[in-house]
Amino acid sequence: MSPLSDMLRNLRWDDYRYYHRSRINQMLHLISAFIFLGCYALLFKDPAVAGLVGWLAMLTRQTGHFFFEPSGYDNVNKVSNEYKEAVKVGYNQTRKIVLLIIWGLAPFALYVFPLFGMFDPPVGRLDFIRQVGTVWLVIGIGGGLFRMIQLFVTRDGQTGLVWVFKVLTDPLHNVALYYKSPLALLRGELIDTSIADAGWGGDEAETAQRLT
């Protein structure tokens, strides 16, 4: 297996075992994945609507992280939540909060400064909503590029590029990984107990004390 494939596999494994133990979170990611796939389909046809749909998907999955994912000590992986947050390659909770604040303030900023240097004055409510969608799309793409550049500086170019590829393909991977989560929830399984026996990240991924 090539170094890039190995890095991608380990990133996905760490993402799964550290940050997606809750079956509710997994189900919300499954829903979010289908919404994101719809966003991808809309991206080149109607970017403004794609921006609105994309952030609906983002809020769906972040609801799972903030409200349903266990935040205490992880007895399966033998690490604390603080460790997970410190080593996360992508957006940890702190970075997500900053990004969500920017997202939430964008419509108000657009209302106060309606042109933003990019738009004609909105002719109605629907026109304003479409402008918000465009701004949200720019924020989403900008957030990804910003983190990629950060990884270029703090890690290396390979890590940044592999992380971007992982993020872009997460919807497809989430569908393949979490499609059984709704059935597990119906059985009353709130935590994915199969993580302890999965181990598809390879031998190195079994060692918790490494940067992910």
Buried (B, 14 or more C-beta within 10 A) or exposed (E): EEEEEBBBBBBBBBBBBBBBBBBBBBBBBBBBBBBBBBBBEBBEEBBBBBBBBBBBBBBBBBBBBBEBBEEEEBEBBEBEBEBBBEBBBBBBBEBBEEBBEBBEEBBEEBEEEEEBEEBEEBEEEEBBBBBBBBBBBBBBEEBBEEBBEEBBEEBEEEBBBBBBBBBEEBBEBBBEBBEBBBEBBEEEBBBBEEBEEEEEBEEEBEEBEEEB
